Amino acid sequence: MEAIIQIKELSKTFPGRDNVVEALKGINLDIGKGNICGVIGMSGAGKSTLVRCLNFLEKPTSGTVLVEGKDLRDMNNAQLRKARTEIAMIFQHFNLLMQRNVIDNICFPLEIVGMKKKEARKRAAELLEVVGLSEKAKAYPAQLSGGQKQRVAIARALANNPKILLCDEATSALDPTTTKSILALLKEINEKYGITIVIITHEMSVVQEICNQVAIIDDGNLVETGSVEEVFSRPKTKAAQKLVFQNERSASLMEGKRCIRIVFKENSSFEPVIGNMVLFCKAPVNILLADTKDIGGIAHGQMILQLPEDAVTAEKMIYYLKERNLTVEELVDYVE
């Protein structure tokens, strides 16, 4: 797929009190045109700095950001302002103008580029319909719920017909039900208008809900990237595994060290495969984790099993699962 954003050897440092803080360290990432790319990491990983470098709200210390083949570093201030009309952004705390009503908030970016008032209001009304808030045109931000405020922010971001929409923790301040509705709206916008969306988040559930590409940031490094299905099915790095497993419980009291992770796809999750395996191998297993996710409209399940200490029985179980076309991987140091 053609890349609309190309990030090459991107680094960003900030002066600290005692030393220089390396927020980003040599990031290389291509984001495909029309993709919904989730950039995920724990707090302080550098993901918000990365997204702000994509429109040069933060200027990288070194490296390159190409948008549709154009290097943002080569642009003067006027050219950057023009480029940013095609790279819209929404934020965790909405950033609406409290003294303006909803329709005037949406008109604001159109006023900045010199659109006539009548045309701007017509465009704003169309966008209110897109985000499902036509009846709130004359309401003020203080009269809106968090989800409604974010819908207004999305409408405002779409005002200039951007090609890219950057979302910096856009659902972090919302409850789970509202988060789900905002993510559904973003997915609808992506499908309807072909806008490339980059979502910054610390929640794997957000990525799994709507993204088709994921990049995992850890301590300023890009540690893993690929399709959401690939990373969920077989996370390679400890940072990815921590986000995918989301396992905060301690397993230090469990006996035995050998653990495997199984990924169920499509119809495999409906088979009593673990029960059949236990009966076939005549040995029990411990289930340390089990959950189901919806990725791209397809149910995916995962299960982490602690196998018997007997090596022959453990190998027999692994062979049994692989024979049934399940993804099986061994986990190193999962239990202490």
HELIX and SHEET records of a PDB file:
HELIX    1   1 LYS A   47  CYS A   53  1                                   7    
HELIX    2   2 LEU A   72  ASP A   74  5                                   3    
HELIX    3   3 ASN A   77  ARG A   84  1                                   8    
HELIX    4   4 VAL A  102  ILE A  112  1                                  11    
HELIX    5   5 LYS A  117  VAL A  130  1                                  14    
HELIX    6   6 SER A  134  LYS A  136  5                                   3    
HELIX    7   7 PRO A  141  GLN A  143  5                                   3    
HELIX    8   8 GLY A  146  LEU A  158  1                                  13    
HELIX    9   9 PRO A  176  TYR A  193  1                                  18    
HELIX   10  10 MET A  204  ILE A  210  1                                   7    
HELIX   11  11 VAL A  228  SER A  233  1                                   6    
HELIX   12  12 LYS A  238  PHE A  245  1                                   8    
HELIX   13  13 GLU A  266  PHE A  270  5                                   5    
HELIX   14  14 VAL A  273  CYS A  281  1                                   9    
HELIX   15  15 ALA A  311  GLU A  323  1                                  13    
SHEET    1   A 4 VAL A  20  GLY A  32  0                                        
SHEET    2   A 4 ALA A   3  PRO A  15 -1                                        
SHEET    3   A 4 SER A  62  VAL A  67 -1                                        
SHEET    4   A 4 LYS A  70  ASP A  71 -1                                        
SHEET    1   B 6 ILE A  87  PHE A  91  0                                        
SHEET    2   B 6 ILE A 164  ASP A 168  1                                        
SHEET    3   B 6 THR A 196  THR A 201  1                                        
SHEET    4   B 6 ILE A  36  ILE A  40  1                                        
SHEET    5   B 6 GLN A 213  ASP A 218  1                                        
SHEET    6   B 6 ASN A 221  SER A 227 -1                                        
SHEET    1   C 4 ASN A 286  ILE A 295  0                                        
SHEET    2   C 4 ILE A 298  GLN A 306 -1                                        
SHEET    3   C 4 CYS A 259  LYS A 265 -1                                        
SHEET    4   C 4 THR A 327  LEU A 331 -1                                        
END                                                                             
